Each structure stands twice: as structure tokens, then as C-alpha cells.
Amino acid sequence: MVWVLIKKIFAQSFTFIFQQVLLNYIQEIGRAGRDGELSQAISLFQPDDKYILETLLFADMITEEDVQNFEIGEFLAPDKQDVLTTLHSFYSIGALKQIFKQII
């Protein structure tokens, strides 16, 4: 659950509990700036929340394997499918594979 406080002059979003899905987190912090005015998002967390941050960073990450599956028409999560469809309108499959090539 995220609590969002909106002030009249300067909108602020205070996040006390992180969402575990990046899209939900972005939606919550975006509420402060919906009117097009300046806003500020402040996220308060403690070291125990580190795993949530890592989940936000890597859970929806597009990989080279996702690009390969996109190329052959395999099922992808809808969000990944949408992102790759949009990117493919600008980049070739080869370029996408290079962009998302994992360096390990």
C-alpha cells in the first residue's frame, strides 16, 4: 500500500511501502504531477526493503532471450510485448538483440 499526500501549492508523493511491481510504483509516484505542475516523489525505505528495490529493477527487465522469443512469435508478458513492438518499429531485431545483450 502506498500513501500519497498531495499539497495544493507543490504536489508531493510520499511512498512508505514500496509497490512490488514497477508499473504500480510509477503510477503511484506519478499522481503528484498529474496536473502538469512541478511535483516531488519521496520514497522512505529501510535496508530491509532492498529486495523490493532489486525486484523493481530486474523483474520486468527485457533480456536477449525475450527479443529472440519476440522474433519467433513466442508468448511474452504483455508489457514486454508492447515495449518490444514499439522498439521494433525503430530498430531491427539484430539491433534489439545487441541492445539487450547481457554482459556477464
PyMOL commands that set and color helices and strands:
alter all, ss='L'
color gray80, all
select helices_A, chain A and resi 22-33+47-58+64-72+78-88+93-99
alter helices_A, ss='H'
color red, helices_A
select strands_A, chain A and resi 11-15+39-43
alter strands_A, ss='S'
color yellow, strands_A
deselect
rebuild
show_as cartoon
